Each structure stands twice: as C-alpha cells, then as structure tokens.
C-alpha cells in the first residue's frame, strides 16, 4: 500500500541545528560563567592593608572605584577580597602604592585567571551534548508514536490476511458472523446492494461480556474483507494534552478516507464514548475527543466504503449520540456461547492439540455452563499442560476434567494437612450437598465429590454436570438450589451438633438467590410481580442496586431470611430421614477423598435400592 500521502515536506535539518546552536551558546556564555566564577568578599580598607602587610596577597587589581585582592590561598578559597577606594586622586594613594611596590605585588592590570580545561567544559561540552540531545528529539518527532508525535494516529494497518484470522477461527457466534459477513460482502460487492437502494452501515457495535471473542471477530473481519483494516484501542485517543485526542481522530479518518474501502476497528470504545451527562467532567479532553468522533462519523460518506466497528462490554455507559442511527447503525451481540457453541469453540481450539479418541467435548460443554470462549481456550490449554506434566503424548478426558476443576477451584493443595476432625467435618459437609442433590427432583446429577483443599480456598466441593442446558428456571428449581446450598451446614449440625465457618460461600450464594427470587424474578407471594432491583452492569459482574424505600428494603430482608430458613429446615428433614446413608457415604468419602459420580450413584443405590437416580450422562 502506498505511503506517499503520509509524507510531509520537512524543513532542512541544518536550520534546526543553527537555531539550537545559537540558543546553546547564549546560555553557555551568559549563564554558565555566572555559576562557576569566583566569589567576592567585601572587607574594610584597614583589613585590606593588613593582609598586604602580612604577605597574604598574591595580586591586587586597582581601579578608580575599588581594590580587589587575590590571596595566596586563592585555589583553596576561590574568593577575592574587595574594598572601596578611599583616595580622591592618585597622589593620595601613593602610600598604598609604595606598600605594593615594597611587597612586590602587581597592581596595574585586572586579575586574569585562565583555565583552558574549565573553559572547554563550560562552553564546548554542553554545546555538543545539547545538540546531540535535540538531534534525538528531532528524529523521534518523525517516527510513528515518537516523543513528539502528539495527535498522530498510531493505529496499525492490516491489509489482506495479515491478521491471520478468518471466520473459520470463530465459533459459537453464528448470528454475529452473519451480520459481519453482510458488511464484508457490501465492501467487496457494493453493486448488488446499491442496485436496490441499500446503504452500507456506517458503524457496527460489538457488545458482550469479556472473553466472548469481540476482538477475535474483528480480526476475522480483517482476514475475510481483504481491505485495509485499522485497529486501535479507545484509550489510544486519550492524550495528556487537551485537543490531541481530537487531532488523532481527525488523522484516523483522514487515513481511512485515503485507503477506502476499509474497516476501522476501535476496541474498548467506552474509553472515549462515555456518556457526557456527568456535569463534573464537561469540556475535558475525553469529551472533545468524543465530539470529534461524532462529527467525523457524520461527515464521511458510507458509499466510499469506510466502516467503523467498535467493541465494548459496557454499552450502558455509552453516549446516546454515539448509538443513534447514522453512526453505529447496527448493534451486534457477542454473548456467552450455548452448549452447542461451546462444543464448536473447543473443536476450533483443539485443532492443533493432540487428543485421545475418548475425549468427549459434549460432556465438557455440559460441565461448563456460562463459560466464555476465552475460558474454554484456557481449559484446553491447561489440559494440554497437564498431559505434558504427566508424560503423556495426547490429552485424555481425565486431563480435560482436571482442567475444569483447576479453572473453577484452582490447583490441589496437597501439602495442606487437615486434622482428622476437620477432615470428617468436610466429608460430612460435602456428602450433605451431594445427598440432598440426589434426594430432590429438579436437580443436576452429581459428577464428582472431593474433600481435597484447593488454592481458591475451598476445602472441598461437589461438581454437577447438566443433562441438558437450561434457559429458564422455575421457582421450584430455584428453591431446590437453595436447599442444596444449605445441605452442607445441615449435615454438620446433624452429625456434630454444631456448625463451622465452612459454609460461608454457601450462605452468600443462597442469600443472593433468595434475593433474586424476590427482587428480580417477581416470584415471592408477598411482593408479587414487581422488580425491586436494578442491574448496574449488563456484562461485567453482578453489580446491582435495590430500588425501593427503606420500609420495603426491611420487608425484603425479612422475606429473604424466611426463604433461606425454610430451605434449611427442608435440608435438615431430608438428611435426618436418610441419616444412615449420610453416615455411610461420608465414611467412604473420608477414606477415599474423591468419589466420581458413578461411584457415588453405585453406593447410593446399594444403600437406598428403592430410590432411582438419574445418571449425569442421561440425555443431552
């Protein structure tokens, strides 16, 4: 691609050198000598004469206003002694002159102390150093992203397939790909769209949680479109100096217009696109940059083939002017993948990983609900690392399942030693969770139970694998989830007649689930079909705010306490009715430390032959 348009006429470099040399010499000759010249100390005339009589003087400078004495120890003190001339004419000073003659002192010329090495250091060295410094600055001014490149666009240009990504590398986002394929086709074949009167969208906004592949999607667009592709982050527009961000926006769109048709990708656009309704930050650098971006998007002609693609995981804070039609015409949701999407994503990431034939991505997908594409890539890479650690040539299902545990709960803390009493408590706690899960109706089968501590801080956990992915949950299913969460504490109380701190995470999750039943899902009989909770961030965490009066807030707290207490009571009843089974299962778990889902179901069936359990792999 030609870069002639980016070349600017520069002034001859010798002009810069001449100006710099003049400045340096002025500073050197006028300023630096003042810093190194000897000091002068004023003394009385009598002291002046006394120093001459005591043979302390080496030389005296005589003029009509004053006498300046250079002492013999001048090298040590670097100080002249100065006194005023008290005589009205030359004849009156004859006594002093006679004294000077008597001591053999020179007094008819100014004192000159020449030090050529010092003069060289004072004048020549600073000149050379300063010129060399400014040469470096001058060169950096002309480099992309240099010290003085304020306002210049620092985006990278990807042409053809230089990103190395295509839509074959993107899985689990078929709807998003379809929207982008249409834009790519418009760029490559505009005739079939303009013939019917369709216009190319000016901008497309990729929205979704972190790790879902928004940036990967944009890189794939670059590989598929085969047109110049500008890629930069929103934070690159934010400069220290006011107006530089706006200048950078202008430079970006100028380059885009020169290279049309092309695609411009702005990652994390919320860095400059934040809403301007905050009065505390009016007319600042970010606002000026946003105003320039809005103006540029209005000004360019989409028929020339310039498309702006932006990505963010905080769409709720973007300025409304940025989202209106005519700017970002199309919002493309890049959400967390469903079960089939997770399988497809793992197939993509496992292309270059040696896998055993027994690896079943369907099981892994069922065990990772809510996982993003980045999470799944991390799981596959972790499984490969564990296979190498174990000295294997291929990744097996065992490594894949271990990788899930590592990502969810961390590595095993094999050096952590618990007392026998603590180990029994943890065994009963986790068995309580698993047994309550098996005794309830609308729950997922147990896949694994362990009481080996993990680096995340957990002392044990129960893993479930869904039979099939759920989109909706009933109130009964939610309440049963709370009963399962209270099963660990209930088991401790039944066996040891006391409770421990091990249920803190269970309590947190149970309380949050009960709160959602009331405030978000409208499932409480006391509060009905009303939403009392506002979600602050759509894709970043679960930050929520209660939107109600203090009186209603108090009632909600009471209702949460009632729901959790009822579920805890139900867990106590279930475990109390099957106490012998609880004791037997906890004893086995205490000895083995790990139980697979199949082992647990086999033991349960032997202890409770009248109850039929659902296997983890029944149905997909």
Secondary structure as GFF3:
##gff-version 3
##sequence-region A 1 620
A	DSSP	three_ten_helix	4	6	.	.	.	ID=ss1
A	DSSP	alpha_helix	13	27	.	.	.	ID=ss2
A	DSSP	pi_helix	28	32	.	.	.	ID=ss3
A	DSSP	alpha_helix	33	36	.	.	.	ID=ss4
A	DSSP	beta_strand	39	42	.	.	.	ID=ss5
A	DSSP	alpha_helix	45	53	.	.	.	ID=ss6
A	DSSP	beta_strand	57	62	.	.	.	ID=ss7
A	DSSP	beta_strand	66	71	.	.	.	ID=ss8
A	DSSP	alpha_helix	74	77	.	.	.	ID=ss9
A	DSSP	beta_strand	79	84	.	.	.	ID=ss10
A	DSSP	three_ten_helix	91	93	.	.	.	ID=ss11
A	DSSP	alpha_helix	94	103	.	.	.	ID=ss12
A	DSSP	alpha_helix	116	119	.	.	.	ID=ss13
A	DSSP	pi_helix	120	125	.	.	.	ID=ss14
A	DSSP	alpha_helix	126	141	.	.	.	ID=ss15
A	DSSP	beta_strand	156	158	.	.	.	ID=ss16
A	DSSP	three_ten_helix	167	169	.	.	.	ID=ss17
A	DSSP	alpha_helix	174	188	.	.	.	ID=ss18
A	DSSP	alpha_helix	191	194	.	.	.	ID=ss19
A	DSSP	beta_strand	203	207	.	.	.	ID=ss20
A	DSSP	alpha_helix	214	225	.	.	.	ID=ss21
A	DSSP	beta_strand	228	233	.	.	.	ID=ss22
A	DSSP	three_ten_helix	234	237	.	.	.	ID=ss23
A	DSSP	alpha_helix	244	258	.	.	.	ID=ss24
A	DSSP	beta_strand	262	267	.	.	.	ID=ss25
A	DSSP	alpha_helix	270	273	.	.	.	ID=ss26
A	DSSP	three_ten_helix	279	281	.	.	.	ID=ss27
A	DSSP	alpha_helix	285	299	.	.	.	ID=ss28
A	DSSP	three_ten_helix	302	304	.	.	.	ID=ss29
A	DSSP	beta_strand	306	312	.	.	.	ID=ss30
A	DSSP	three_ten_helix	315	317	.	.	.	ID=ss31
A	DSSP	alpha_helix	320	323	.	.	.	ID=ss32
A	DSSP	beta_strand	330	333	.	.	.	ID=ss33
A	DSSP	alpha_helix	339	349	.	.	.	ID=ss34
A	DSSP	alpha_helix	361	367	.	.	.	ID=ss35
A	DSSP	alpha_helix	373	389	.	.	.	ID=ss36
A	DSSP	alpha_helix	397	409	.	.	.	ID=ss37
A	DSSP	alpha_helix	420	439	.	.	.	ID=ss38
A	DSSP	beta_strand	446	450	.	.	.	ID=ss39
A	DSSP	beta_strand	461	464	.	.	.	ID=ss40
A	DSSP	alpha_helix	475	496	.	.	.	ID=ss41
A	DSSP	three_ten_helix	501	503	.	.	.	ID=ss42
A	DSSP	alpha_helix	504	519	.	.	.	ID=ss43
A	DSSP	beta_strand	533	535	.	.	.	ID=ss44
A	DSSP	beta_strand	544	546	.	.	.	ID=ss45
A	DSSP	alpha_helix	550	577	.	.	.	ID=ss46
A	DSSP	alpha_helix	579	592	.	.	.	ID=ss47
A	DSSP	beta_strand	594	596	.	.	.	ID=ss48
A	DSSP	alpha_helix	597	607	.	.	.	ID=ss49
###
